[in-house]
Amino acid sequence: MNHSGQSESSNHPVTKEQVDMSLSSWCHLSHRLTGTVLLLIALATCVLGCGDNSPKQYDVSGTITFKDQPVPAGMIYFLPDGPPGYANIVDGKFDTREGGRGSLSGKVKVRIEGFEKGAGLKSYGKPLFMHEIEMDMPATASTQKFDAPASAAKNVVQSTGTGPGP
């Protein structure tokens, strides 16, 4: 304040340069705030909406027989247009929740590979068959029953014990 009770700034007129600098600072701050707000919106969108975009896979369990007998050992594969599902077959039973991966819903090729029991818990013996079918898998966990026909045995290449074939 000066002696007359007025502020000193009122005695000095504001110059065009000061106004331009003030507007420039305001614009710069406004751009920074806008950029920061946009960045925060993008991050929030990603956190809320950019989760796991992989298709939903559903657990499948059930039984598999070959020549009316439980399949001793093997693998079952669910082969859609996307990530495959699979499970071990032990004594005619399988469950994707036990060391496997569930199946997508919709049209899926199911491949079943059956073996005699091997020497160890998870080892396979002689190949018995390979069977493929197409089916529509439900969009929920399911229990399935598969019966590989005797003709599926012809799909197995028998080893002669002399190494790889021609």
Secondary structure, 3 states (H helix, E strand, C coil): CCCCCCCHHHHCCCCHHHHHHHHHHHHHHHHHHHHHHHHHHHHHHHHHHCCCCCCCCECEEEEEEECCEECCEEEEEEECCCCCEEEEEECCEEECCCCCECECCEEEEEEEEEEEECCCCCCEEEEEEEEEEEEEECCCCEEEEEEECHHHHHHCCCCCCCCCCC
